[in-house]
Amino acid sequence: MSITLDNITYNNKKIPIIFDQYKKLPIFNLQLVFKNQGYINDTKLSGLTNISAKILNEGTIKDGPIKFSSKLENNAIEIYTSIGLETLVIEVSCLKEQYPKAIKYLTQLLKSPNITQESIDKIKILTLGKLASKENDFDFIASQNLKSIIYKNTPLQNSSLGNENDINNISLKDVQQRLTEILNINNLIIVSGGDISKDTLEKDLLNIFSTLNQSDINTEIKKIDINKKAKDISVEKQTEQSYIYFASPLDINYNSKDIYKAKVASFILGASGFGSRLMEEIRVKNGLAYSVYAHFTHKKSHSNFTGYLQTKLENTQKAKDMVNSIVEDFVKNGITKEELESAKLFLGGSEPLRTETFSQRLSRAFNLYYKGLPFDYSKKELELINKLSVEDLNLFIKQHNEISNITFSIVTK
């Protein structure tokens, strides 16, 4: 990989920059990643970070959304802000020839975003409309009900959209304060690349840095623990099938030395689709579902085992019981040599496909940096996986019998 990691010094502050000079295409991409500033910070008003991010898609105070968007479209420039659970990202994409204008428009946007009551009211109406449209989205309902149990009274119990009551209570002052917290140079990680020199980019970034706040704030994420007491929830809707979502604790940190073992175990149990233990038992052998998927999650903010399936109404209890049985057997008896060898072949063979494109390379580089791992970690991880024995993996699985403590959220008729 040609990706480099460096720092840009601004006002005695070192801002990390992940850079990939990519000359195969005349393109430019820049991501301003504000770490630890996703919707996990919505402790008082759910949906606040989402609405604050949407404001940055409403153009500048001078041009407004329509005129600012026209400027971007006329030059084939895209500037878009999105949020995740842990981060907020402002992304800029354009052709190399439009690079100066892209930097200019980004600077204008950050200097004077369109934070007006009119813009906030518009975004709130659209967000409430989107929430209303999900009243008949049974996957969404089952998923949210599950979160409300396993992460009760934490920011993780809500979707990024928030809930109706909190959205209605979000004020102009709330958005202004939230953006002040987010757009802070102390939160910033630069991820960029394309057919442009790093020196040119670094000079232009100084103008962008001048638009950001710089105050000493604690932006570290505290891990949120899942509710370890299994508790099921079921709601009735006019549906022709049952939607079953499930989750259980997984006591492992994102930077654990055993993450590679978790990756293989997750693949074998439910993350690989056809060939996984859950898919083979529930669909192939018993015909209870068209598909079933489950995986291990291990982020800075939380970790768990989670999955979902859909089944006929009359098979609801049987499918639920089978999930419990399969996971219990997985923990008790572990995996087979054949399953491990199959996982090794697939994970090794699919590795080159994960960095085929420019955007995939940038994304991987950021994720590795964010987790405190070197850029060549993926190669080292494959070496560890190839050396992994059935005995070592089964010992790891037995040590995590907490995944058997499953909570279910079901939407049925």
RACORDA-V586771 format. One line per field, one symbol per residue. ss: DSSP state (2 for helix, 1 for strand, 0 for the rest). phi: phi as a letter, one per 20 degrees, with the letter a starting at -180 (. if undefined). burial: b if it has 16 or more other ideal C-beta (glycine too) atoms within 10 Angstrom, else e. Layout:
BEGIN
ss->???
phi->???
burial->???
END
This chain:
BEGIN
ss->00011111110011111111100000111111110000222000000222222220000100022222222222000111111000011111111222222222222222201000222222222222222222220222222222222200002220000002222220022222222222012221111111000222222222222000100000000000000000001111000011111111100000000022222222222220000022222222200000011111110000111111111122222222222222222222200022222222222222222220022222222222220000002222222222200222222222002222001111110
phi->.efccbcdeblmdedfcdccfcefcecbcccedeflceffeeedcfnfffffffgfddmeffemffffffffffdldccbdcccfdcdcddccafgfeggfffffffffffbfeecfffffffffffffffffefdefffffffffffefcgmcgffdfffncgffffefdgfffgffffffedffeececbrpebefffffffffffgfeefbcfcedfeefdeffeefbecccdcecebedddbbbfbebefdffegffffffffffbeemfoffffffeefedlebfbbcbbedbdfeabadbabbcbfgfdgffffffggffffffffdmdefffffffffffffegffecfdgffffffgfffffemdffefgffffffffefdgfffffffffdffffeeddccdbe
burial->eebeeeebebeeeebbbbbbebeeeebbbbbbbbbbbbbbbbeebbbbbbbbbbbbbbbbbebeeeebeebbeeeebebebbbebbbbbbbbbbbeebbebbbebbbbbbeebbbeeebbeebbeebbeebeeeeeebebbbbbbbbebbbeebbbbbbbbbbeebbeebeeebbeebbebbbbbbbbbbbbbbbbebeebbebbeebbebbeeeeeeeebeeeebbeebeeeeeeeeeebbbbbbbbbbbbebeeebbbbbbbbbbbbbbbeeebbbbebbbeeeebbeebbbbbbbbbbbbbbbbbbbbeeebbeebbebbbebbeebbeebbeeebbebbbeebeeeeeeebeebeebbebbbebbbeebebebbeebeebbeebeeeebbebbeebebbbbbbbbbbbe
END
